């Protein structure tokens, strides 16, 4: 699975804010920090945990501008 900084990812479960399943990758290293596009909360995952919970990746060049 390939992903990079600023890609949008869709997780398997909805965030408790109930606004979005989509998150933006804001930090990459040994851990990955993602930010909810619904409420702005951020969560830090280990790479292995992140890869288990991600459903699909929307590359940043394919994003639709509003």
Buried (B, 14 or more C-beta within 10 A) or exposed (E): EEBEEEBBBBBEEBBEEEEBBBBBBEEBEEEBBBBBBBEEEEBEBEEEEBEEBBEEBBEBEEEEEE
